[in-house]
């Protein structure tokens, strides 16, 4: 041990890469050796074959890392290993090697969550202190950030990952491995944007339906270049939109991308365009550390060890479905802001709107207070986004404006408190609504916690959402930012992602989104707050119906977080 600077060896074997890294707790990467299993042409990763590969190369990769670092095993202070999430057979190889080394050397064994390691190597290589993180790879797609001692998931895929979506498309059309860059290259020769389903569900995304639609359109005779062009634009734009919603909801001013698909320059450019529009900082992880690697395990293990984290060998079982938001991060502290200080995005408004200061700037719209025919109103302008193709941008703004107006009318009929419509112009993406005096639920929760007053508001909100659902409408973006509380009465706002649906799946997604918004910004009492909301919801639909919906919520929470092994992609 060199003073307080720990030297840790890290082992990565969650999927197709067996990696060994050596790093210090101060952030010096001394070695990064790896060997990657390549699946047969036209196929995804076969876990057993990948594990056999890892077993064959483990000794060689370990020796390469030690030689690169110029150290002997006796100089290592601890052995870190990624215990999950990942493929069971692959994880077992890395865990076995790590246990052997820890016992042989008499050194601590340090458990590392693979997703946390991707984030920490991004923070190290970018220098960003407290970013919103886009983590996207062959098996994972999520937007996360640090709140309350853990990385909280703000949004994620509800089914397959972005990398898996593009890798599967590549295999289906015969492009081979690696899929993502080959689909991007094919897309570069497309020039017609087709009309695909745009599947943003508030904070979450859905890619499986988009993939199915793309393959169907291809079979019906569309040019493969145009299908690839549209698929790439839609998948990337959807993810960037969710990232912007996360930045707006959390109020953070830094953004990074990590994971295998972070090597996509096209996706990074879109994220950079979005961040620039908001006046925020964007820096991607260094490309050499984007994919799976042992260096990120070693560095994260060193951070963990410096905070006293270790694990007895007999308790070091692999965790194929280890959730990132279940991992304590003792080496990080909340980034404090001065009282009353918040990040104010500097969105570039059209010249026609720059004459007046907006009262609010969300992820999608600018709001202006005014008076029309003596009535106090809010003028809502859906802003054009530079990261979206102009044609897609116009399509989304027009559709969402028209849909919001129709849904607000239905909500009023159902007796749900929403702003009244004064004027709507889908072509201009403008809605003028009744001004609602009050504070956002997010602000009230931050200031008051779960007080008796807040509990009553949450129960009332549950009743309102239930009435909305019974009327055949799901909100689609049900977060604490989209509820204004006026005299103890919750008023639902921002229906741009809403849908006319009555099925249990749509209702469960709505409730899942609300729970996610509580967890991502109010984790200390999110369960209790959601419980009060659910109590109000059950008063309208009944306890039995509520339980059916909550069971579907539990199912949704496990769908996209870690895709089944046989469906894992191959790019990162």
C-alpha angles and dihedrals in degrees: 000000000000105000107285094336107101123203112215133181114214131200124203122190108139097127135342098342128076107197137173121195135177120206143154129236089245090063105261111144106208100172140011113178123166146162124202129211113223116208122225114279113283095014138098127233115308103209097208093049091046089051091051089052091051091051091052097049101035097097094044094049092047091053091047091053093049091048092048092051093042093226136117127232090252091065094058115107097196145358117232125193136182104241093180176106098337147075114330099225092047094046091052092059094054093043092051093051092047093049091050093051094045092051095042093049096036089233131140118272111225120201115218129191108225094221093049089052091055089054096047094050088050092051090048097049097041099040090225113150106200111005135166101244127217105201111188130162142133092293106024139049117175144136112221142163139182116271130152099356097311142068104261120206109235096178140349145165115293092209128358126008126253091248091049091048094055094037090053091049089051092051093046093053095041101252094131131200132015093029107187099060091042092053089048091052091050090047091054087069094053123096107171119082107213123206104258128168110272103215110191109145101194101277096358138068137215120208106166094075090048091052092049091049092049093052091047093051089049091053089050091061108270117148109267091225091056092046091052091045092053094042093053093045093049097044094047096042092050091054093047090051091054090048090053091049088053092052092048093047097045097037093227123151103204130075134185138169126217138169131067096304089054084086088074106106090193093058091045091052091054092050090047091051090051093048092047091052089054094045090244132134122255127187125161124218114267106275094236089061097042096092126054112299142160095234092070090051091049094049095045089045090053091052090049094047091050086058094049099262117150138131134220110247091237090060097046098107116158117254110208092179098038105156118221093221090060093062120096114222104204095168092065130072130197113270103240124218127201115262110285093005118132135160110263113201116229099217115182105240124201114263090251090061101039094084093081132039111246118237090219139013115199132176091274112018147031117227124209127189118224149130128260120187088342093307121123106238146169118227110211118199119187104220126226112246121220093207091062124077108254092243093050091043093055091045094053097043093049095046096045093049093051092045093049091055093051093047094049089055091051091047092054090052089052092054095249117147107245134141114278117243118244101169138354134190114177092185091058092036090234132139124179111203139177111277112249115208113214147069132288116260088233091061093046092051091049093051103036106024116204098337123162089259093052091048090056090049091051092051090049089049090052090054092049094050091047091052089049091052093047088053089058099258131116117196096221096201104049104167134140087253091064097056121083116195115215117181090336092310118118114225117196116222140175106046097173094121096041125125139198099243137133103185123117092241093061092046091049091051089054092052091044090054092052092049089048092052090053092048095047097053107013105034095150093073104009095121094050092044092051089048091058090047090051091050090058092044092053091053087069104034101027130249094271093055091045091054091051090053093045090052088056089048089057090050092050091051091060100041106079102016093086117002118222114273096248090056098049115127124233106229106089 
